Amino acid sequence: MPNRQLASCPTYLILFISAAILFSGCGKEKRSETPAATLSPTVEIKNHQIKKSGDNFKLQVEYLSVGSKFVDTTVKNFAENEISGFRQMIGTERLSHNWINELTMKYEPIFRPDSLLGIKFEIYTFTGGAHGNTRIVTLNFDLKSNRRLALSDLFAIGTTFLDTLSAISKGILKLQLGEYGQDDWIAKGAGPEPENFQRFLIGRDSLVFFFEQYTVAPYAAGVQRVSIQLQRLSELLNPEFEKN
């Protein structure tokens, strides 16, 4: 037997109620866009922020745009994929009465006068356990050619640049880590493997590499930053990069 009260409701009211029920479990979301610090007179940076919360999570993700369709699309997709991956990982269950899952993402840009833009993302997640986890992701772009730069693009073909980067980094880390510096840990985490040097930024006169927690030292040592002067790498660099 049909529900007389529901049957008497106007169609638009039924649709409104259905939509409210459908989205009630999706959490609250707020998106904003604000001007960011000026890196160059030719590059206008805008800061974008996504804040969202639900029964079992809260997140705050920040990313930038620079007016380049390729760069902006790449960065926005990266940010949204981080949110999507986080939501899929945590599911719908709450950690406990006092704790919920967390995601925070912040960025730090670096710009060279030759139109090379680097962005370092620091991504913190807490999904239970003794402490949260911090990941580092870097994206490097050539704004003139609208392309993303890999580490291998900076070095001449056929050079054993990873061996050099590894040797220099291991020496710096040994001194930098002090009591946390263990030879076997450093040798593995800073060995001449591509995955060990994928987190990098191109500075004005140096390459900066980041080593996440647990890669070259215990969690307590934190994320490690190693800066290598380009002058020390001059014999290995790609001539096209040196022109810049």
Secondary structure, DSSP 8 states (H G I E B T S, - for coil): ---HHHHTS-HHHHHHHHHHHHHTTS-EEEEEEEE---SBTTB--EEEEEEEEETTEEEEEEEEE-S-HHHHHHHHHHHHHHHHHHHHHHTT--S-SS--EEEEEEEEEEEETTTEEEEEEEEEEE-SSSS-EEEEEEEEEETTTTEE--GGGGB-TT--HHHHHHHHHHHHHHHHHGGG--HHHHHHHTSS-GGGG-SEEE-SSEEEEEE-TTTSS-GGG--EEEEEEGGGGTTTB-HHHHH-
